[in-house]
Amino acid sequence: MSRKIRILIVEDEAAIRNGLLDVFVYHGYDVDAAVDGLEGLEKALSGQFDLVLLDVMLPGMNGFDICNRIRAQDRDQPIIMLTAKSSDDDIIQGLSLGADDYVAKPFSVAQLVLRVQAVLRRARLDLENSQMIRLGDSVEIDTLNLNGKRQDEPLAFTRREVEILQYLHAHTERPVSREELLTKVWGYAKHLELETRTVDIHIAKLRRKIELDPANPKHLVTVRGAGYRLLDR
């Protein structure tokens, strides 16, 4: 008998925490919870969970600091952040620290479950097509070890960033739309109308890493009205 997938919910609001516990137990997950930031960090760093559902506003330590501490120990731990703040700055901060996704409050429970399932599905996939991606003469990306270099500068990537690069690299002959990336990389169903800037923010983060001039990219380019292309030049 295979073990149940384990989810940690770090949420200080009792009504939300208890509601999420009931929802994910109903969907067959083994669920634990933490009521403040310090307890959440301790449990998250135990390495016992397949996914951490992390509120941003917490007593003791906020979700951004917890995410940063988790990523310092484990770059592969799936993390979804819950935030009452939906401004770009807050979203960018969470994703820049390595969160796999964010969900703004108030949220649809059904959509949150779908997002959790999508992140877990991607996390379970091995990087079967791991390879060294080379862009021009200056950029190398080791997709197996989630690192690389730009000229002599070392680079570190999250799993999600590597998945985006791999998908674009596999389809370099054409632009890949934002919607296609959400479907193929994030695993969201095509019929979902998701309000998310996750793709845009990840593309901007990747440009800051692999481009000498992120404002004028030559490797990860935008094709107006069509999407993105990864060019080896």
C-alpha positions as CSV (number, residue, x, y, z in Angstrom):
1,M,0.0,0.0,0.0
2,S,1.5,3.4,-1.0
3,R,1.7,6.1,1.5
4,K,-0.5,9.1,1.4
5,I,0.8,12.4,0.2
6,R,1.6,14.7,3.2
7,I,0.6,18.3,3.2
8,L,1.6,20.9,5.8
9,I,-0.8,23.9,6.2
10,V,0.8,26.9,7.9
11,E,-2.1,29.3,8.7
12,D,-2.9,31.2,11.9
13,E,-6.6,31.9,11.2
14,A,-8.4,29.0,12.8
15,A,-11.4,29.0,10.5
16,I,-9.3,28.9,7.4
17,R,-6.9,26.4,8.8
18,N,-9.6,24.0,10.0
19,G,-11.5,24.3,6.7
20,L,-8.4,23.5,4.7
21,L,-7.6,20.5,7.0
22,D,-11.1,19.1,6.3
23,V,-10.9,19.8,2.6
24,F,-7.5,18.0,2.0
25,V,-8.3,15.1,4.4
26,Y,-11.5,14.7,2.3
27,H,-9.4,14.5,-0.9
28,G,-7.3,11.7,0.6
29,Y,-4.2,13.6,1.8
30,D,-2.4,13.2,5.1
31,V,-2.5,16.7,6.6
32,D,-0.8,18.4,9.4
33,A,-1.0,22.1,10.5
34,A,1.0,24.8,12.2
35,V,-0.6,27.9,13.8
36,D,2.3,30.3,13.6
37,G,5.5,31.0,11.7
38,L,8.0,29.4,14.1
39,E,6.0,26.2,14.4
40,G,5.5,26.2,10.6
41,L,9.2,26.6,9.9
42,E,10.2,23.8,12.3
43,K,7.7,21.3,10.7
44,A,8.6,22.4,7.2
45,L,12.3,21.8,7.7
46,S,11.6,18.3,9.0
47,G,11.4,17.1,5.4
48,Q,8.3,15.1,6.1
49,F,5.9,16.9,3.7
50,D,5.3,16.6,0.0
51,L,3.9,20.2,-0.2
52,V,3.8,23.2,2.1
53,L,0.7,25.5,2.0
54,L,2.1,28.7,3.5
55,D,0.2,31.8,4.6
56,V,2.2,35.1,4.2
57,M,0.9,37.0,7.2
58,L,1.8,34.9,10.3
59,P,2.8,35.6,13.9
60,G,6.3,34.9,14.9
61,M,7.8,34.7,11.4
62,N,6.2,35.7,8.1
63,G,5.7,33.4,5.2
64,F,8.4,35.1,3.0
65,D,11.0,34.4,5.7
66,I,9.8,30.8,6.1
67,C,10.0,30.2,2.3
68,N,13.5,31.7,2.2
69,R,14.6,29.4,5.0
70,I,13.0,26.3,3.4
71,R,14.7,27.1,0.0
72,A,18.1,27.5,1.7
73,Q,17.8,23.9,2.8
74,D,15.7,22.3,0.0
75,R,15.3,23.9,-3.4
76,D,12.9,21.1,-4.4
77,Q,10.3,21.4,-1.7
78,P,6.9,22.3,-3.3
79,I,5.5,25.5,-1.8
80,I,2.3,27.3,-2.5
81,M,1.8,30.7,-0.7
82,L,-1.5,32.0,0.5
83,T,-1.7,35.8,0.6
84,A,-4.3,38.4,1.3
85,K,-2.1,40.8,-0.6
86,S,-2.5,40.6,-4.4
87,S,-0.1,43.4,-5.5
88,D,2.7,42.5,-7.9
89,D,5.3,43.4,-5.3
90,D,4.1,40.7,-2.9
91,I,3.6,38.1,-5.7
92,I,7.1,38.8,-7.1
93,Q,8.6,38.6,-3.6
94,G,7.1,35.2,-3.0
95,L,8.0,33.7,-6.3
96,S,11.5,35.2,-6.2
97,L,12.0,33.3,-3.0
98,G,11.2,30.1,-4.8
99,A,7.5,29.5,-4.2
100,D,5.9,27.3,-6.9
101,D,2.7,29.2,-6.9
102,Y,0.6,31.7,-5.0
103,V,-3.1,32.0,-4.3
104,A,-4.7,35.2,-3.2
105,K,-7.4,35.4,-0.5
106,P,-10.3,35.0,-0.7
107,F,-9.9,32.0,-2.9
108,S,-12.0,29.2,-4.4
109,V,-11.4,26.0,-2.4
110,A,-11.9,24.0,-5.6
111,Q,-9.3,26.0,-7.5
112,L,-6.9,25.7,-4.6
113,V,-7.2,21.9,-4.6
114,L,-6.5,21.9,-8.4
115,R,-3.4,24.1,-7.9
116,V,-2.1,21.8,-5.2
117,Q,-2.7,18.8,-7.4
118,A,-0.9,20.5,-10.3
119,V,2.1,21.4,-8.2
120,L,2.3,17.9,-6.8
121,R,2.0,16.3,-10.2
122,R,4.9,18.3,-11.5
123,A,6.9,17.6,-8.4
124,R,6.5,13.8,-8.9
125,L,7.9,13.9,-12.4
126,D,11.5,13.1,-12.7
127,L,13.6,15.2,-14.9
128,E,13.8,12.4,-17.4
129,N,15.0,14.6,-20.2
130,S,17.7,16.2,-18.1
131,Q,20.3,17.8,-20.3
132,M,22.8,20.7,-20.5
133,I,21.2,23.6,-22.3
134,R,23.7,26.0,-23.9
135,L,22.7,29.5,-25.0
136,G,25.3,31.2,-27.2
137,D,28.8,31.1,-25.9
138,S,28.1,32.5,-22.4
139,V,25.2,30.5,-20.8
140,E,25.2,26.9,-19.6
141,I,22.2,25.4,-17.7
142,D,22.5,22.0,-16.0
143,T,18.9,20.9,-15.7
144,L,19.7,17.9,-13.6
145,N,21.5,19.8,-10.8
146,L,19.4,23.0,-11.2
147,N,22.5,25.2,-11.7
148,G,24.7,26.7,-14.4
149,K,26.7,29.7,-15.3
150,R,26.6,32.9,-17.3
151,Q,30.2,33.6,-18.4
152,D,32.0,32.9,-15.1
153,E,29.1,33.8,-12.8
154,P,27.4,30.8,-11.2
155,L,23.6,30.5,-11.5
156,A,21.1,28.6,-9.4
157,F,17.6,27.7,-10.6
158,T,14.4,26.4,-9.0
159,R,12.8,23.3,-10.4
160,R,10.0,25.3,-12.0
161,E,12.5,27.6,-13.8
162,V,14.3,24.6,-15.2
163,E,10.9,23.1,-16.3
164,I,10.1,26.3,-18.2
165,L,13.5,26.3,-19.9
166,Q,13.2,22.7,-20.8
167,Y,9.8,23.1,-22.4
168,L,10.9,26.2,-24.3
169,H,14.1,24.4,-25.4
170,A,12.0,21.5,-26.7
171,H,9.9,23.8,-28.8
172,T,12.5,26.4,-29.8
173,E,11.2,26.4,-33.4
174,R,8.1,28.3,-32.4
175,P,6.7,30.8,-29.8
176,V,5.1,29.2,-26.8
177,S,2.1,31.0,-25.4
178,R,1.6,31.9,-21.8
179,E,-1.5,29.6,-21.7
180,E,0.5,26.7,-23.1
181,L,3.1,27.1,-20.4
182,L,0.4,27.1,-17.7
183,T,-1.1,23.9,-19.2
184,K,2.1,22.0,-20.0
185,V,4.5,23.2,-17.3
186,W,2.2,24.1,-14.4
187,G,-0.3,21.3,-15.2
188,Y,-3.4,23.5,-15.1
189,A,-6.4,22.2,-17.0
190,K,-7.1,24.1,-20.2
191,H,-10.7,25.0,-19.3
192,L,-9.6,26.9,-16.2
193,E,-9.6,30.7,-16.4
194,L,-6.8,31.4,-14.0
195,E,-6.0,34.9,-13.1
196,T,-2.3,34.6,-12.5
197,R,0.9,36.5,-13.5
198,T,3.0,33.5,-12.5
199,V,4.4,33.0,-16.1
200,D,5.3,36.6,-16.6
201,I,7.1,36.8,-13.2
202,H,9.0,33.6,-13.8
203,I,10.1,34.8,-17.3
204,A,11.3,38.1,-15.8
205,K,13.3,36.1,-13.1
206,L,14.9,33.9,-15.7
207,R,15.9,36.9,-17.8
208,R,17.6,38.4,-14.9
209,K,19.6,35.2,-14.5
210,I,20.5,34.3,-18.1
211,E,20.6,37.6,-19.9
212,L,23.5,40.1,-19.8
213,D,20.9,42.8,-20.5
214,P,17.5,41.6,-19.2
215,A,15.7,44.6,-20.7
216,N,16.9,43.6,-24.1
217,P,17.0,39.8,-24.1
218,K,18.6,37.8,-26.8
219,H,18.0,34.3,-25.5
220,L,14.6,34.4,-23.9
221,V,12.6,36.6,-26.2
222,T,9.0,37.8,-26.4
223,V,7.2,37.2,-29.7
224,R,4.6,39.9,-29.8
225,G,1.1,38.5,-29.6
226,A,2.4,34.9,-29.6
227,G,4.4,34.1,-26.5
228,Y,8.0,33.3,-25.7
229,R,10.9,31.6,-27.5
230,L,14.3,30.4,-26.2
231,L,16.9,31.1,-28.8
232,D,20.5,29.6,-28.9
233,R,22.4,32.6,-30.2
